[in-house]
Amino acid sequence: MKAIVKPTSHLQGEINALSSKNYTTRYLLIGALANGTSTIYYPAHSEDSDAMRRCVRDLGAIIEEDDEKIVITGFGKNPKHVSELNVGNAGAVLRFLMSTAAFCPEVTFVNTYPESLGKRPHDDLIDTLQQMGIEVLHNNGRLPITIKGGQPRGGKITVSGNVSSQFLSSLLFMTPLLEEDTEIEVLHDLKSKIIVGQTLEVLAQAGIIVHASEDLMHYRIPGRQSYEAKEYVIQGDYPGSAAILAAAAVTNSDVRVLRLEENSKQGEKACVDVLKAMGVDLTHDNGVVHVRGNQRLVAGEFDGDHFTDAVLAMVAAAVFAEGTSRFYNVENLRYKECDRITDYLNELRKAGADVEERQSEIIVHGKPQGVEGGVEINAHFDHRVIMALTVVGLRSEKGLTIRDAHHVAKSYPQYFDHLRSIGAQVELVSES
């Protein structure tokens, strides 16, 4: 499906933020790892959360759901023996479940997206699982990956945090169920520490004890724990909302996004502060972010590791700022559904943006007058790229056509509907 994004000068209205994908996948996993029945209210409906639903069901969780909630009866540390799991294009789901699959005799994670998830490396987690006595068959660290498990061992283990924090989170979910205590040392650096904070928050809510060092580089996890069956409420999603807020910021607008908690542990909450720093007229009170955009933005410098999944949307806003913006500490963007630095910036240039890349930086020379657009661009099968390019299209002179726009459903199936509800001119057509 293509998205034909037409220039739109004015946005106005109110949107309920979609529910958080990150929290939904985590609550589904801890519900599956519990012995008993948990209830998850207001779960996200996206390809990622659907992949977690499907896989934990295949592993033996019993799931019932209606429009408001999911009721999940877990399998504890005794998942059903399955030969294959299909996570689709959901990298976090794959990585979280690779550790859980270590309780199974043999599971193969199949490769159904060779041009996207199939290209992403998972060596760091594979190395750690091998330290725990798990045999792993793989294709140079990539899918398909076969986990030959059954009896994972605790003790002292290491994991690299250089590429992704998801490897560490995966281990934190699994190790409390081991017979032995576990000590985890994170090697090198740890990307997206704030997202690790979400994992620790969810574990604590489920009654799991994890002793973490202040710098989040060392952990001691007592063994023989069990997840409590609980009720959980999913909060609104900042990563998806970042693109809506950016669209409002670069147009003449009066837009309110609801269900965005001020005290959320989502790192992407920082997008509110980034837009404020860019001079956007914005308030954040009682869970409502209110943007009054006037197309006047100023450049700034921002540490993107604090809001990884909102960086592309903020870069889209910076395209129209006065001056040069710099987003640094963002190398981990290279290891997502696509290379979110090189691939994304190539598409921005086609649209008329003036951008540069470094290994771990994005430099944006703003064009307050706007960009020309009028071209068809490649989304690289990446939901974050699609959302961010849409923001640029709305402010372009001739609009943009975005190929493969249906992949936005990975995290935000209602994205285009929500944009159109506040006045964005976007037409969805079949690929020719």
C-alpha positions as a LaTeX table, in Angstrom:
\begin{tabular}{lrrr}
\hline
Residue & $x$ (\AA) & $y$ (\AA) & $z$ (\AA) \\
\hline
Met1 & 0.00 & 0.00 & 0.00 \\
Lys2 & 1.18 & 3.51 & $-0.81$ \\
Ala3 & 0.47 & 6.59 & 1.28 \\
Ile4 & 0.01 & 9.74 & $-0.79$ \\
Val5 & 0.74 & 12.53 & 1.67 \\
Lys6 & $-0.46$ & 15.93 & 0.46 \\
Pro7 & 0.65 & 19.31 & 1.81 \\
Thr8 & $-1.50$ & 20.17 & 4.81 \\
Ser9 & $-1.20$ & 23.58 & 6.42 \\
His10 & $-3.53$ & 23.15 & 9.40 \\
Leu11 & $-4.22$ & 20.33 & 11.87 \\
Gln12 & $-6.82$ & 20.53 & 14.60 \\
Gly13 & $-8.47$ & 18.10 & 16.96 \\
Glu14 & $-8.00$ & 15.57 & 19.73 \\
Ile15 & $-6.55$ & 12.05 & 19.66 \\
Asn16 & $-6.42$ & 9.29 & 22.25 \\
Ala17 & $-2.86$ & 8.00 & 22.21 \\
Leu18 & $-2.70$ & 4.35 & 21.25 \\
Ser19 & $-1.66$ & 1.98 & 24.01 \\
Ser20 & 2.04 & 1.32 & 24.50 \\
Lys21 & 3.46 & $-1.48$ & 22.36 \\
Asn22 & 6.49 & $-1.84$ & 24.66 \\
Tyr23 & 4.39 & $-2.31$ & 27.79 \\
Thr24 & 1.89 & $-4.59$ & 26.05 \\
Thr25 & 4.58 & $-7.03$ & 24.89 \\
Arg26 & 6.18 & $-7.03$ & 28.34 \\
Tyr27 & 2.89 & $-7.61$ & 30.20 \\
Leu28 & 1.95 & $-10.41$ & 27.79 \\
Leu29 & 5.30 & $-12.09$ & 28.49 \\
Ile30 & 5.09 & $-11.83$ & 32.28 \\
Gly31 & 1.48 & $-13.01$ & 32.09 \\
Ala32 & 2.68 & $-16.05$ & 30.16 \\
Leu33 & 5.51 & $-16.69$ & 32.64 \\
Ala34 & 3.11 & $-16.58$ & 35.60 \\
Asn35 & 1.34 & $-19.57$ & 37.08 \\
Gly36 & $-2.23$ & $-18.31$ & 37.16 \\
Thr37 & $-4.45$ & $-15.85$ & 35.32 \\
Ser38 & $-3.56$ & $-12.20$ & 34.66 \\
Thr39 & $-5.68$ & $-9.45$ & 33.13 \\
Ile40 & $-4.20$ & $-6.76$ & 30.86 \\
Tyr41 & $-6.42$ & $-3.72$ & 30.29 \\
Tyr42 & $-6.22$ & $-1.54$ & 27.13 \\
Pro43 & $-3.59$ & $-3.64$ & 25.32 \\
Ala44 & $-2.00$ & $-2.34$ & 22.13 \\
His45 & $-3.12$ & $-3.93$ & 18.87 \\
Ser46 & $-0.15$ & $-3.90$ & 16.52 \\
Glu47 & 1.90 & $-6.41$ & 14.57 \\
Asp48 & 4.46 & $-6.56$ & 17.40 \\
Ser49 & 1.96 & $-7.17$ & 20.18 \\
Asp50 & 0.04 & $-9.60$ & 17.96 \\
Ala51 & 3.30 & $-11.50$ & 17.40 \\
Met52 & 3.81 & $-11.82$ & 21.15 \\
Arg53 & 0.19 & $-12.96$ & 21.61 \\
Arg54 & 0.59 & $-15.57$ & 18.89 \\
Cys55 & 3.90 & $-16.91$ & 20.14 \\
Val56 & 3.03 & $-17.19$ & 23.84 \\
Arg57 & $-0.21$ & $-18.92$ & 22.81 \\
Asp58 & 1.85 & $-21.37$ & 20.76 \\
Leu59 & 4.00 & $-21.92$ & 23.86 \\
Gly60 & 0.94 & $-22.86$ & 25.91 \\
Ala61 & $-0.57$ & $-19.67$ & 27.30 \\
Ile62 & $-4.38$ & $-19.52$ & 27.24 \\
Ile63 & $-5.60$ & $-16.14$ & 25.98 \\
Glu64 & $-9.10$ & $-14.72$ & 25.92 \\
Glu65 & $-9.78$ & $-11.13$ & 24.91 \\
Asp66 & $-12.43$ & $-8.55$ & 24.20 \\
Asp67 & $-12.36$ & $-4.88$ & 23.17 \\
Glu68 & $-11.06$ & $-3.77$ & 26.58 \\
Lys69 & $-8.77$ & $-6.45$ & 27.93 \\
Ile70 & $-6.76$ & $-9.63$ & 27.54 \\
Val71 & $-7.08$ & $-12.44$ & 30.09 \\
Ile72 & $-4.01$ & $-14.68$ & 29.98 \\
Thr73 & $-3.35$ & $-17.92$ & 31.87 \\
Gly74 & 0.37 & $-18.56$ & 31.91 \\
Phe75 & 2.61 & $-21.60$ & 31.61 \\
Gly76 & 5.26 & $-20.52$ & 34.14 \\
Lys77 & 8.63 & $-22.04$ & 33.29 \\
Asn78 & 7.02 & $-25.04$ & 31.58 \\
Pro79 & 6.14 & $-23.90$ & 28.05 \\
Lys80 & 4.60 & $-26.33$ & 25.62 \\
His81 & 7.11 & $-28.08$ & 23.40 \\
Val82 & 6.82 & $-26.53$ & 19.94 \\
Ser83 & 9.14 & $-26.98$ & 16.98 \\
Glu84 & 8.73 & $-23.52$ & 15.40 \\
Leu85 & 7.85 & $-19.96$ & 16.38 \\
Asn86 & 7.10 & $-17.15$ & 13.94 \\
Val87 & 7.63 & $-13.65$ & 15.34 \\
Gly88 & 7.00 & $-11.97$ & 11.99 \\
Asn89 & 9.06 & $-8.78$ & 11.83 \\
Ala90 & 9.08 & $-8.14$ & 15.59 \\
Gly91 & 12.69 & $-7.95$ & 16.77 \\
Ala92 & 11.91 & $-7.30$ & 20.44 \\
Val93 & 9.53 & $-10.27$ & 20.53 \\
Leu94 & 12.17 & $-12.52$ & 18.98 \\
Arg95 & 14.82 & $-11.45$ & 21.47 \\
Phe96 & 12.56 & $-11.67$ & 24.52 \\
Leu97 & 11.40 & $-15.17$ & 23.53 \\
Met98 & 14.84 & $-16.55$ & 22.66 \\
Ser99 & 15.56 & $-16.76$ & 26.41 \\
Thr100 & 12.11 & $-18.12$ & 27.25 \\
Ala101 & 12.58 & $-20.75$ & 24.52 \\
Ala102 & 15.60 & $-22.04$ & 26.47 \\
Phe103 & 13.08 & $-23.89$ & 28.67 \\
Cys104 & 12.01 & $-25.93$ & 25.59 \\
Pro105 & 13.91 & $-28.93$ & 24.19 \\
Glu106 & 14.25 & $-27.43$ & 20.70 \\
Val107 & 12.58 & $-24.44$ & 19.01 \\
Thr108 & 13.38 & $-22.82$ & 15.67 \\
Phe109 & 12.55 & $-19.16$ & 15.10 \\
Val110 & 11.76 & $-18.97$ & 11.38 \\
Asn111 & 12.80 & $-16.20$ & 8.98 \\
Thr112 & 9.71 & $-14.68$ & 7.33 \\
Tyr113 & 11.14 & $-11.16$ & 6.76 \\
Pro114 & 14.56 & $-11.81$ & 5.17 \\
Glu115 & 14.87 & $-8.18$ & 4.00 \\
Ser116 & 14.19 & $-6.69$ & 7.43 \\
Leu117 & 14.36 & $-8.68$ & 10.70 \\
Gly118 & 16.25 & $-11.38$ & 8.83 \\
Lys119 & 19.16 & $-8.99$ & 8.42 \\
Arg120 & 19.41 & $-7.99$ & 12.08 \\
Pro121 & 22.14 & $-9.48$ & 14.31 \\
His122 & 21.43 & $-11.32$ & 17.58 \\
Asp123 & 24.95 & $-12.60$ & 18.35 \\
Asp124 & 25.17 & $-10.88$ & 21.73 \\
Leu125 & 22.21 & $-12.81$ & 23.16 \\
Ile126 & 23.29 & $-16.03$ & 21.45 \\
Asp127 & 26.71 & $-15.75$ & 23.15 \\
Thr128 & 25.08 & $-15.35$ & 26.56 \\
Leu129 & 22.67 & $-18.26$ & 26.07 \\
Gln130 & 25.66 & $-20.43$ & 25.17 \\
Gln131 & 27.29 & $-19.38$ & 28.47 \\
Met132 & 24.16 & $-20.79$ & 30.15 \\
Gly133 & 24.60 & $-24.22$ & 28.57 \\
Ile134 & 22.17 & $-23.67$ & 25.70 \\
Glu135 & 23.10 & $-24.87$ & 22.23 \\
Val136 & 22.10 & $-22.35$ & 19.54 \\
Leu137 & 22.16 & $-22.97$ & 15.80 \\
His138 & 22.10 & $-19.82$ & 13.70 \\
Asn139 & 23.03 & $-18.11$ & 10.46 \\
Asn140 & 25.88 & $-15.78$ & 11.45 \\
Gly141 & 23.80 & $-14.50$ & 14.35 \\
Arg142 & 20.71 & $-14.07$ & 12.19 \\
Leu143 & 17.48 & $-15.95$ & 11.57 \\
Pro144 & 16.63 & $-18.77$ & 11.34 \\
Ile145 & 17.75 & $-19.47$ & 14.91 \\
Thr146 & 17.30 & $-22.81$ & 16.68 \\
Ile147 & 17.42 & $-22.91$ & 20.50 \\
Lys148 & 18.28 & $-26.34$ & 21.95 \\
Gly149 & 17.47 & $-25.87$ & 25.60 \\
Gly150 & 15.67 & $-27.57$ & 28.44 \\
Gln151 & 17.99 & $-26.85$ & 31.37 \\
Pro152 & 19.44 & $-23.31$ & 31.22 \\
Arg153 & 21.98 & $-22.63$ & 34.00 \\
Gly154 & 22.34 & $-19.51$ & 36.11 \\
Gly155 & 25.56 & $-18.35$ & 37.71 \\
Lys156 & 27.79 & $-15.56$ & 36.43 \\
Ile157 & 27.08 & $-14.48$ & 32.86 \\
Thr158 & 27.91 & $-11.52$ & 30.65 \\
Val159 & 25.97 & $-9.81$ & 27.87 \\
Ser160 & 26.98 & $-6.99$ & 25.56 \\
Gly161 & 24.76 & $-3.90$ & 25.63 \\
Asn162 & 26.45 & $-2.26$ & 22.64 \\
Val163 & 23.77 & $-3.03$ & 20.04 \\
Ser164 & 20.54 & $-3.29$ & 21.99 \\
Ser165 & 19.15 & $-3.36$ & 25.53 \\
Gln166 & 16.65 & $-6.02$ & 24.39 \\
Phe167 & 19.23 & $-8.78$ & 24.98 \\
Leu168 & 19.55 & $-7.79$ & 28.63 \\
Ser169 & 15.78 & $-7.47$ & 29.06 \\
Ser170 & 15.35 & $-10.95$ & 27.61 \\
Leu171 & 17.66 & $-12.40$ & 30.28 \\
Leu172 & 16.01 & $-10.43$ & 33.07 \\
Phe173 & 12.66 & $-12.02$ & 32.21 \\
Met174 & 14.04 & $-15.56$ & 32.16 \\
Thr175 & 16.67 & $-15.77$ & 34.91 \\
Pro176 & 14.32 & $-15.39$ & 37.94 \\
Leu177 & 12.86 & $-18.80$ & 37.01 \\
Leu178 & 16.19 & $-20.63$ & 37.10 \\
Glu179 & 17.20 & $-22.97$ & 39.93 \\
Glu180 & 20.39 & $-21.01$ & 40.62 \\
Asp181 & 20.93 & $-17.35$ & 41.39 \\
Thr182 & 22.26 & $-15.36$ & 38.43 \\
Glu183 & 24.69 & $-12.48$ & 38.17 \\
Ile184 & 24.67 & $-10.50$ & 34.93 \\
Glu185 & 27.48 & $-8.16$ & 33.95 \\
Val186 & 26.76 & $-5.87$ & 31.00 \\
Leu187 & 29.83 & $-5.44$ & 28.80 \\
His188 & 30.92 & $-2.37$ & 26.84 \\
Asp189 & 28.02 & 0.10 & 26.88 \\
Leu190 & 24.29 & $-0.24$ & 27.46 \\
Lys191 & 22.01 & 1.32 & 24.87 \\
Ser192 & 18.54 & 2.60 & 25.77 \\
Lys193 & 18.95 & 2.35 & 29.54 \\
Ile194 & 15.56 & 3.99 & 29.99 \\
Ile195 & 13.88 & 1.05 & 28.23 \\
Val196 & 15.64 & $-1.33$ & 30.64 \\
Gly197 & 13.91 & 0.73 & 33.32 \\
Gln198 & 10.57 & $-0.26$ & 31.79 \\
Thr199 & 11.55 & $-3.92$ & 32.03 \\
Leu200 & 12.58 & $-3.53$ & 35.69 \\
Glu201 & 9.32 & $-1.69$ & 36.43 \\
Val202 & 7.23 & $-4.50$ & 34.93 \\
Leu203 & 9.22 & $-7.21$ & 36.73 \\
Ala204 & 8.73 & $-5.48$ & 40.07 \\
Gln205 & 4.99 & $-5.22$ & 39.44 \\
Ala206 & 4.93 & $-9.00$ & 38.91 \\
Gly207 & 6.64 & $-9.61$ & 42.26 \\
Ile208 & 10.08 & $-10.40$ & 40.81 \\
Ile209 & 13.17 & $-9.32$ & 42.76 \\
Val210 & 16.10 & $-7.97$ & 40.74 \\
His211 & 19.05 & $-6.24$ & 42.39 \\
Ala212 & 20.37 & $-3.72$ & 39.84 \\
Ser213 & 23.39 & $-1.46$ & 40.19 \\
Glu214 & 22.75 & 2.26 & 39.91 \\
Asp215 & 24.40 & 2.42 & 36.48 \\
Leu216 & 22.35 & $-0.62$ & 35.30 \\
Met217 & 25.52 & $-2.49$ & 34.31 \\
His218 & 25.40 & $-5.22$ & 37.02 \\
Tyr219 & 22.48 & $-7.37$ & 38.22 \\
Arg220 & 21.90 & $-10.06$ & 40.81 \\
Ile221 & 18.75 & $-12.11$ & 40.31 \\
Pro222 & 17.72 & $-14.67$ & 42.94 \\
Gly223 & 16.60 & $-17.97$ & 41.44 \\
Arg224 & 13.47 & $-20.07$ & 42.10 \\
Gln225 & 11.16 & $-17.06$ & 41.88 \\
Ser226 & 7.70 & $-17.10$ & 40.34 \\
Tyr227 & 5.70 & $-14.45$ & 38.54 \\
Glu228 & 2.53 & $-13.32$ & 40.29 \\
Ala229 & $-0.70$ & $-13.34$ & 38.30 \\
Lys230 & $-1.95$ & $-9.74$ & 38.40 \\
Glu231 & $-4.03$ & $-7.01$ & 36.78 \\
Tyr232 & $-2.16$ & $-4.52$ & 34.60 \\
Val233 & $-3.24$ & $-1.31$ & 32.84 \\
Ile234 & $-1.40$ & $-0.24$ & 29.68 \\
Gln235 & $-0.47$ & 3.43 & 29.41 \\
Gly236 & $-0.48$ & 5.57 & 26.28 \\
Asp237 & 2.39 & 5.19 & 23.82 \\
Tyr238 & 4.96 & 7.98 & 23.45 \\
Pro239 & 6.95 & 6.54 & 20.48 \\
Gly240 & 3.92 & 6.52 & 18.18 \\
Ser241 & 2.56 & 9.78 & 19.56 \\
Ala242 & 5.90 & 11.48 & 18.83 \\
Ala243 & 5.07 & 11.50 & 15.12 \\
Ile244 & 1.62 & 13.01 & 15.75 \\
Leu245 & 3.19 & 15.69 & 17.95 \\
Ala246 & 5.87 & 16.38 & 15.32 \\
Ala247 & 3.20 & 16.75 & 12.63 \\
Ala248 & 1.37 & 19.26 & 14.81 \\
Ala249 & 4.62 & 21.10 & 15.51 \\
Val250 & 5.54 & 21.66 & 11.85 \\
Thr251 & 2.09 & 22.86 & 10.76 \\
Asn252 & $-0.30$ & 25.53 & 11.92 \\
Ser253 & $-2.15$ & 23.45 & 14.46 \\
Asp254 & $-4.17$ & 23.08 & 17.63 \\
Val255 & $-3.85$ & 19.42 & 18.56 \\
Arg256 & $-4.33$ & 17.57 & 21.86 \\
Val257 & $-3.05$ & 14.03 & 22.45 \\
Leu258 & $-4.58$ & 12.28 & 25.48 \\
Arg259 & $-3.38$ & 9.39 & 27.72 \\
Leu260 & 0.30 & 10.45 & 27.84 \\
Glu261 & 1.33 & 10.19 & 31.49 \\
Glu262 & 3.73 & 12.86 & 32.74 \\
Asn263 & 5.47 & 10.39 & 35.10 \\
Ser264 & 5.85 & 7.61 & 32.52 \\
Lys265 & 9.09 & 5.64 & 32.41 \\
Gln266 & 8.97 & 5.63 & 28.61 \\
Gly267 & 12.14 & 7.34 & 27.43 \\
Glu268 & 10.34 & 8.72 & 24.42 \\
Lys269 & 8.48 & 10.99 & 26.82 \\
Ala270 & 11.52 & 13.20 & 26.20 \\
Cys271 & 10.07 & 14.09 & 22.79 \\
Val272 & 7.88 & 16.60 & 24.64 \\
Asp273 & 10.98 & 18.33 & 26.00 \\
Val274 & 12.70 & 18.17 & 22.60 \\
Leu275 & 9.79 & 19.96 & 20.93 \\
Lys276 & 9.72 & 22.54 & 23.72 \\
Ala277 & 13.45 & 23.11 & 23.18 \\
Met278 & 12.68 & 23.65 & 19.49 \\
Gly279 & 10.37 & 26.49 & 20.48 \\
Val280 & 7.07 & 24.69 & 19.98 \\
Asp281 & 4.13 & 26.13 & 21.94 \\
Leu282 & 3.28 & 23.04 & 23.99 \\
Thr283 & 1.79 & 22.16 & 27.37 \\
His284 & 1.66 & 18.80 & 29.19 \\
Asp285 & $-0.89$ & 18.56 & 31.99 \\
Asn286 & $-3.14$ & 15.80 & 33.37 \\
Gly287 & $-1.97$ & 13.31 & 30.73 \\
Val288 & $-2.73$ & 15.68 & 27.83 \\
Val289 & $-0.10$ & 17.11 & 25.48 \\
His290 & $-1.47$ & 20.22 & 23.76 \\
Val291 & 0.46 & 21.55 & 20.74 \\
Arg292 & $-0.24$ & 24.91 & 19.12 \\
Gly293 & 2.03 & 24.75 & 16.11 \\
Asn294 & 2.95 & 27.86 & 14.14 \\
Gln295 & 5.59 & 26.40 & 11.79 \\
Arg296 & 8.38 & 28.23 & 13.64 \\
Leu297 & 10.99 & 25.91 & 15.10 \\
Val298 & 14.59 & 26.43 & 16.21 \\
Ala299 & 17.43 & 23.92 & 16.00 \\
Gly300 & 19.01 & 22.16 & 18.96 \\
Glu301 & 21.36 & 19.36 & 20.09 \\
Phe302 & 19.86 & 16.23 & 21.62 \\
Asp303 & 21.09 & 12.93 & 23.08 \\
Gly304 & 18.97 & 10.50 & 21.08 \\
Asp305 & 19.75 & 7.49 & 23.28 \\
His306 & 17.22 & 8.87 & 25.77 \\
Phe307 & 14.33 & 8.63 & 23.26 \\
Thr308 & 15.42 & 6.05 & 20.67 \\
Asp309 & 12.03 & 5.31 & 19.09 \\
Ala310 & 11.13 & 9.00 & 18.79 \\
Val311 & 14.37 & 10.18 & 17.18 \\
Leu312 & 13.16 & 9.88 & 13.57 \\
Ala313 & 10.03 & 11.92 & 14.27 \\
Met314 & 12.10 & 14.61 & 16.00 \\
Val315 & 14.52 & 14.65 & 13.06 \\
Ala316 & 11.50 & 15.21 & 10.79 \\
Ala317 & 10.56 & 18.24 & 12.90 \\
Ala318 & 14.17 & 19.50 & 12.78 \\
Val319 & 14.04 & 19.44 & 8.96 \\
Phe320 & 11.96 & 22.63 & 9.23 \\
Ala321 & 13.83 & 24.32 & 12.11 \\
Glu322 & 15.92 & 27.47 & 11.87 \\
Gly323 & 19.58 & 26.45 & 12.16 \\
Thr324 & 21.46 & 23.14 & 12.42 \\
Ser325 & 20.28 & 20.38 & 14.73 \\
Arg326 & 22.37 & 17.46 & 15.95 \\
Phe327 & 21.03 & 14.15 & 17.27 \\
Tyr328 & 23.94 & 12.25 & 18.83 \\
Asn329 & 24.48 & 8.88 & 20.55 \\
Val330 & 22.10 & 7.18 & 18.08 \\
Glu331 & 24.22 & 4.41 & 16.55 \\
Asn332 & 21.74 & 1.77 & 17.74 \\
Leu333 & 19.31 & 3.16 & 15.13 \\
Arg334 & 21.43 & 1.35 & 12.56 \\
Tyr335 & 20.33 & $-2.05$ & 13.92 \\
Lys336 & 16.55 & $-1.71$ & 13.69 \\
Glu337 & 14.09 & $-2.82$ & 10.98 \\
Cys338 & 16.40 & $-0.96$ & 8.61 \\
Asp339 & 19.45 & 1.25 & 9.05 \\
Arg340 & 17.48 & 4.16 & 10.47 \\
Ile341 & 20.36 & 6.54 & 9.85 \\
Thr342 & 21.58 & 5.83 & 6.30 \\
Asp343 & 18.28 & 4.57 & 4.85 \\
Tyr344 & 16.14 & 7.26 & 6.46 \\
Leu345 & 18.46 & 10.13 & 5.54 \\
Asn346 & 18.62 & 8.93 & 1.93 \\
Glu347 & 14.84 & 9.26 & 1.74 \\
Leu348 & 14.88 & 12.67 & 3.45 \\
Arg349 & 17.35 & 13.91 & 0.81 \\
Lys350 & 15.01 & 12.78 & $-1.96$ \\
Ala351 & 12.30 & 14.88 & $-0.35$ \\
Gly352 & 14.62 & 17.92 & $-0.35$ \\
Ala353 & 16.01 & 17.90 & 3.20 \\
Asp354 & 19.60 & 18.90 & 3.93 \\
Val355 & 20.95 & 16.18 & 6.24 \\
Glu356 & 24.26 & 14.53 & 7.06 \\
Glu357 & 25.21 & 11.37 & 8.90 \\
Arg358 & 28.02 & 10.25 & 11.15 \\
Gln359 & 28.38 & 6.76 & 12.59 \\
Ser360 & 26.35 & 7.72 & 15.65 \\
Glu361 & 24.92 & 11.13 & 14.70 \\
Ile362 & 22.30 & 12.73 & 12.49 \\
Ile363 & 22.92 & 16.35 & 11.45 \\
Val364 & 19.98 & 18.37 & 10.10 \\
His365 & 20.43 & 21.74 & 8.39 \\
Gly366 & 16.94 & 23.10 & 8.75 \\
Lys367 & 14.84 & 24.63 & 5.99 \\
Pro368 & 12.19 & 26.80 & 7.67 \\
Gln369 & 10.70 & 27.58 & 4.26 \\
Gly370 & 9.92 & 23.87 & 3.78 \\
Val371 & 11.07 & 21.23 & 1.31 \\
Glu372 & 9.96 & 20.56 & $-2.25$ \\
Gly373 & 8.85 & 16.92 & $-2.07$ \\
Gly374 & 6.96 & 15.68 & $-5.09$ \\
Val375 & 8.76 & 12.31 & $-5.14$ \\
Glu376 & 8.03 & 8.67 & $-4.37$ \\
Ile377 & 10.16 & 7.34 & $-1.54$ \\
Asn378 & 11.00 & 4.01 & 0.03 \\
Ala379 & 9.87 & 3.22 & 3.59 \\
His380 & 12.35 & 0.30 & 3.92 \\
Phe381 & 9.58 & $-1.78$ & 5.57 \\
Asp382 & 10.06 & 0.32 & 8.72 \\
His383 & 7.13 & 1.70 & 10.72 \\
Arg384 & 9.14 & 4.51 & 12.33 \\
Val385 & 10.46 & 5.63 & 8.93 \\
Ile386 & 6.93 & 5.69 & 7.51 \\
Met387 & 5.58 & 7.84 & 10.34 \\
Ala388 & 8.48 & 10.29 & 10.21 \\
Leu389 & 8.38 & 10.68 & 6.42 \\
Thr390 & 4.67 & 11.42 & 6.65 \\
Val391 & 5.49 & 14.40 & 8.89 \\
Val392 & 7.86 & 15.72 & 6.21 \\
Gly393 & 5.28 & 15.18 & 3.48 \\
Leu394 & 2.67 & 17.27 & 5.29 \\
Arg395 & 5.00 & 20.28 & 5.28 \\
Ser396 & 6.42 & 19.76 & 1.77 \\
Glu397 & 5.46 & 21.89 & $-1.21$ \\
Lys398 & 4.38 & 19.00 & $-3.45$ \\
Gly399 & 3.69 & 16.19 & $-0.98$ \\
Leu400 & 5.26 & 12.73 & $-0.83$ \\
Thr401 & 4.29 & 9.24 & $-1.88$ \\
Ile402 & 5.52 & 6.60 & 0.58 \\
Arg403 & 5.82 & 3.02 & $-0.65$ \\
Asp404 & 5.01 & 0.03 & 1.59 \\
Ala405 & 3.15 & 2.32 & 4.00 \\
His406 & 1.09 & $-0.59$ & 5.37 \\
His407 & 4.10 & $-1.57$ & 7.49 \\
Val408 & 3.09 & 1.22 & 9.87 \\
Ala409 & 0.82 & $-1.46$ & 11.36 \\
Lys410 & 3.86 & $-2.97$ & 13.09 \\
Ser411 & 3.32 & $-0.53$ & 15.94 \\
Tyr412 & 0.51 & 1.90 & 15.02 \\
Pro413 & $-2.21$ & 0.47 & 12.73 \\
Gln414 & $-4.43$ & 3.53 & 13.27 \\
Tyr415 & $-1.71$ & 6.07 & 12.44 \\
Phe416 & $-3.12$ & 7.35 & 9.16 \\
Asp417 & $-6.68$ & 7.27 & 10.50 \\
His418 & $-5.61$ & 9.37 & 13.47 \\
Leu419 & $-3.77$ & 11.87 & 11.27 \\
Arg420 & $-6.75$ & 12.22 & 8.94 \\
Ser421 & $-9.06$ & 12.74 & 11.92 \\
Ile422 & $-7.19$ & 15.98 & 12.70 \\
Gly423 & $-7.17$ & 17.16 & 9.10 \\
Ala424 & $-4.11$ & 15.62 & 7.46 \\
Gln425 & $-4.57$ & 14.98 & 3.74 \\
Val426 & $-3.36$ & 11.41 & 3.28 \\
Glu427 & $-4.69$ & 8.98 & 0.71 \\
Leu428 & $-3.96$ & 5.25 & 0.87 \\
Val429 & $-3.82$ & 3.38 & $-2.45$ \\
Ser430 & $-2.82$ & $-0.10$ & $-3.54$ \\
Glu431 & 0.67 & $-0.58$ & $-4.92$ \\
Ser432 & 0.61 & $-0.72$ & $-8.72$ \\
\hline
\end{tabular}
